[in-house]
């Protein structure tokens, strides 16, 4: 894993993968490269799965990813036969 703690967040779109107490693991979407950044470098209120572009949250990209994941999950869901409940 590449440590990019010293790099600025302005280098391209990032997707927040894991939030920890003081650090976060992010993925540079242009390169697919995962790295760790100090959590204070991320915008306030950021959550796992959010996109950060130019140091700001990008709600449109985040929502588009959530819709895409929901559609893929729905497509993979196995329908239950009538009368069977889980």
N, C-alpha and C positions, 0 to 999 in steps of 0.2 A: 504494500500500500504506500502511496506517495504521501508524504507529509507536506501539506501546503498551508501550514499555520501562518506563515509570514506573507503569503500571497494575498492580494486584495480580492474582494468579491466582485470586482468590476470586469473580470476576465471573461465572462460569459455566463449563460444561464446555469444555475445550480439547482439540483433537486435535493431536498433535505431527506436523508434516509433515517438516521438515528440521532436523537437528542440525548445527550448525557448531561450530568450536572454542570460541567465547565466546558465541555467540548461537544462538537457535533460532527457526524460523518455526513458528508455531502458528495454528490456525484456531479461532475461537470458534464452536462448533457451533450455538449459539442464533441467531447473527447471520450465520454464514457468512463472517465477516470474517477475513482473514489479517493477521497482524502479527508483529513480531519482539519477542522477549523475551530478556533476559539468561539465559544457560543456568543460572546459579547459582540462579535463581528456580524452576527445575523440580526435582521430587523426584529424589533420587539413583537411578541405574539406569534412568532413563527412556530409551525407544528411539523411533525413528521409527514412527509408527502408533499409539502409546499414547494413551490418554485420561487427562487430568488433571482431577479434580474437587475443588474446595476445597483445592487445593495438594497433593493426594495422587493416586497412580496409581489408576485404576479398572480392575482386571483383568477384571471382568465385561463392561464396555462394549468393552474392547479385544478380548476373545475373541469377542464377538458380531460385531464388525466383521470379524475375521479369518475367522470361519465364513461370513459373508455374502459376502465376496470370494471365498472358495474355492468356494462354491456357484455364483456367477456365472461364475467361470472355467470350472468344469466344464460349465455349461450352454452356454458359448460354444465349447467344445472341439469340433473336427471329428474324428469317428472315422476311423481309418485303414482302408482296405479290407483284407480278408484277404490276407496274404502281402506286404504293403508295410511296410517298416520305415524309420524315419528315423534 
